[in-house]
Amino acid sequence: MRFVILVAFILIIGSLASALFFMMRDRGRTPNMMRSLMFRVGFSVALFLFILFSHWMGWIQSTGIHTSP
């Protein structure tokens, strides 16, 4: 499970770096920057949905916030 989440974070950061590269090189005139940002948002949403699904299936457990009375 940690491997999947780690790979998703690497994809998100890589897509963000790609968008920065295209923004500096093309000055935003080509759709490459927008495409990279769309992939970043897609990866982020997919990671969020995967974590929700994993919790629902019982693959991961939430620990909650423990407060002392």
WODA-V879812 format. One line per field, one symbol per residue. phi: phi as a letter, one per 40 degrees, with the letter a starting at -180 (. if undefined). psi: psi as a letter, one per 20 degrees, with the letter a starting at -180 (. if undefined). A space follows every 50 residues. Layout:
# WODA-V879812
phi: ???
psi: ???
This chain:
# WODA-V879812
phi: .cccccccccccccccccccccccccfgcbcccccccccccccccccccc cccccccgcbbccgbcbcc
psi: ghgghggghghghhhghghgghhhgikjhqjgghgghghggghggggghg ggghghijhqpqhaopqp.
